[in-house]
Amino acid sequence: MVVLTDDDRDEHIKQYDLPNSFVKTIHNPCMFENTSNYCFSNKTFLALGRLTQQKGFSMLLESWALVEKQLPDWNLIIAGSGELEESLLTQKNNLGLTQVSFPGHIKDVERLYRNASAYVLSSVYEGFPMVILEAQSYALPVIAYDCKTGPKDLVLDNVNGFLVANGDTEKLAQAMIEFAHDEERANNMSIEALKSLDRFNIEIIIDQWEALFKEILAN
């Protein structure tokens, strides 16, 4: 059995009482072109995705209400469309937020990535969040909830971003504020974001699959 994340592997072994050797983790490869054109001074946090419950944008707005008080010169962009658009806009207005925008579905996501300082993932759950790999391919540090599953496989806390306790809106806000106050660390995280993509190189992933096939055939 091949799964995408270590959390998936542990869960399958436990739930179905499988031998450790029977379940393998092989990640998806990163198919995005890498770029090192990073600019912290854009002072923008970016989040992308369908405006659904899964993506946790309501929690992100709660966090941003705390961030905006501390960082009045920073912005949050939540790009995407979906059934929660109206309720999220209402929540934004009820919280009195002025530094957050909802541009809707954007085809030119490259422009958004290039103009961002960090990517924020507030999802309630994921599978293997390719959006993190895409953000890292633009040299963006990632601030993510440690939700099931995937973020911990991609984000090394305080190395290429921050990993925050799942659903803790105050911790998420604290991580964004801390990030914004340390440009040197942000630049180092940007460098590490690109480096972290090396282990998702398609040739490495192919080698892992080939090694698995050879192991199966040998047995």
C-alpha positions in Angstrom: 0.0 0.0 0.0 1.3 3.4 -1.0 0.1 6.6 0.7 1.0 10.3 0.3 1.9 11.3 3.8 3.5 9.8 7.0 0.3 10.6 8.9 -1.7 8.5 6.4 0.9 5.7 6.8 0.6 5.7 10.6 -3.2 5.8 10.4 -3.5 2.8 8.0 -1.0 0.7 10.0 -2.9 1.4 13.2 -6.5 1.1 11.9 -6.0 -2.0 9.8 -3.3 -3.7 11.9 -0.9 -3.8 9.0 2.8 -4.6 9.1 5.0 -1.6 8.9 6.8 -2.9 5.8 3.5 -3.2 4.0 2.7 0.6 3.9 5.0 3.0 2.1 5.0 6.8 1.9 5.7 8.2 -1.5 5.0 11.9 -1.9 3.7 13.6 -5.0 6.5 15.2 -7.0 6.8 19.0 -7.4 6.0 19.9 -11.0 6.3 23.6 -10.5 9.1 25.7 -12.0 11.3 27.2 -9.2 11.9 30.9 -8.9 14.0 32.7 -6.3 12.5 36.2 -6.9 11.3 36.8 -3.4 10.4 40.2 -1.9 9.6 40.5 1.8 8.8 44.2 1.4 5.5 43.5 -0.4 4.0 43.0 3.1 1.3 40.6 1.9 0.1 37.3 3.2 -1.6 35.1 0.5 -4.1 32.3 0.8 -5.6 30.5 -2.2 -8.5 28.0 -2.5 -12.2 27.4 -2.9 -14.2 29.3 -0.3 -15.4 26.2 1.5 -15.5 25.0 5.1 -12.5 22.8 4.5 -10.1 25.7 3.8 -10.8 27.3 7.2 -10.9 30.9 5.8 -13.4 31.8 8.6 -10.7 30.9 11.1 -8.1 32.8 9.1 -10.3 36.0 9.3 -10.5 35.5 13.1 -6.7 35.4 13.2 -6.4 38.4 10.9 -8.5 40.5 13.2 -5.7 40.1 15.7 -2.9 40.6 13.1 -4.4 43.7 11.6 -4.3 45.5 14.9 -0.5 44.9 15.1 0.4 45.1 11.5 -1.6 48.0 9.9 0.7 48.1 6.9 0.3 44.4 6.0 -2.4 43.0 3.8 -4.1 39.6 3.4 -5.4 38.3 0.1 -7.8 35.4 0.0 -8.2 34.4 -3.6 -10.9 31.9 -4.8 -14.6 31.5 -5.2 -17.1 29.2 -3.5 -20.3 28.9 -1.5 -19.0 30.7 1.5 -18.1 33.9 -0.3 -21.0 35.9 1.0 -20.6 34.7 4.6 -16.9 35.4 4.6 -17.5 38.9 3.2 -20.1 39.5 6.0 -17.6 38.2 8.6 -15.0 40.6 7.2 -17.3 43.5 7.5 -18.5 42.5 11.0 -14.9 42.3 12.2 -14.2 45.7 10.7 -11.3 44.4 8.7 -9.8 46.9 6.2 -6.6 45.1 5.1 -8.1 41.9 3.7 -9.3 41.5 0.1 -11.3 38.8 -1.8 -10.3 39.1 -5.5 -12.3 36.1 -6.5 -11.1 33.4 -8.8 -7.8 34.5 -10.4 -6.3 32.8 -13.4 -3.0 34.7 -13.1 -2.0 33.1 -9.8 1.7 33.7 -10.7 1.2 37.4 -10.1 -0.3 36.7 -6.7 2.6 34.5 -5.6 5.2 36.9 -6.9 3.6 39.8 -5.0 3.3 37.9 -1.7 5.6 37.8 1.3 4.3 34.5 2.7 1.6 31.9 2.1 -0.9 31.0 4.8 -2.7 27.6 4.9 -5.6 27.5 7.3 -7.3 24.3 6.2 -9.2 22.1 8.5 -7.9 19.1 6.7 -5.9 18.3 3.5 -4.7 15.3 1.5 -1.3 16.3 0.2 -1.5 20.1 -0.2 0.1 20.8 -3.6 -0.5 24.5 -3.0 2.3 24.4 -0.4 4.7 23.1 -3.0 3.5 25.7 -5.5 4.0 28.5 -2.9 7.5 27.2 -2.1 8.4 27.1 -5.8 7.9 30.9 -5.6 10.3 30.9 -2.6 7.5 31.7 -0.2 7.7 30.8 3.4 4.6 29.0 4.5 2.6 29.4 7.7 0.3 26.5 8.1 -2.0 24.7 10.5 -0.7 21.3 11.4 -3.9 19.7 10.1 -4.3 16.2 8.8 -2.7 15.5 6.4 0.4 16.9 4.7 1.6 20.2 6.1 4.0 18.6 8.5 5.5 16.7 5.5 6.2 20.0 3.8 6.7 22.7 6.4 9.5 22.5 8.9 8.7 24.7 11.8 10.9 27.8 12.1 12.9 26.6 9.1 11.0 27.2 5.9 7.9 28.6 7.7 5.8 28.0 10.7 3.7 25.0 11.7 0.8 26.0 14.0 -1.4 23.8 16.2 -4.5 22.9 14.2 -7.4 25.3 14.6 -5.5 27.7 17.0 -6.4 31.1 15.6 -4.4 33.0 18.2 -1.3 30.9 17.4 -1.8 31.5 13.7 -2.0 35.2 14.3 1.0 35.1 16.5 3.0 33.3 13.8 2.1 35.9 11.2 3.0 38.8 13.5 6.3 37.2 14.4 7.0 36.6 10.8 6.4 40.2 9.8 8.7 41.5 12.5 11.8 39.6 11.3 12.8 40.3 7.7 16.1 38.5 8.0 14.5 35.3 9.2 11.8 35.6 6.5 14.6 35.8 3.8 16.3 32.8 5.3 12.9 30.9 5.3 12.5 31.9 1.6 15.9 30.3 0.8 14.9 27.2 2.8 11.5 27.0 1.0 13.3 26.5 -2.3 15.8 24.0 -0.8 12.9 22.0 0.7 11.6 21.2 -2.8 14.7 19.2 -3.7 13.3 16.0 -2.1 10.2 16.3 -4.2 12.1 16.4 -7.5 10.3 14.1 -10.0 13.5 12.0 -10.6 13.7 11.3 -6.9 10.0 10.3 -6.7 10.4 8.1 -9.8 13.4 6.4 -8.1 11.3 5.6 -5.1 8.6 4.0 -7.2 11.1 2.0 -9.2 12.7 0.8 -5.9 9.3 -0.3 -4.7 8.6 -2.2 -7.9 12.0 -3.9 -7.7 11.4 -4.8 -4.0 8.0 -6.4 -4.8 9.3 -8.3 -7.8 12.3 -9.6 -5.7 9.9 -11.0 -3.1 
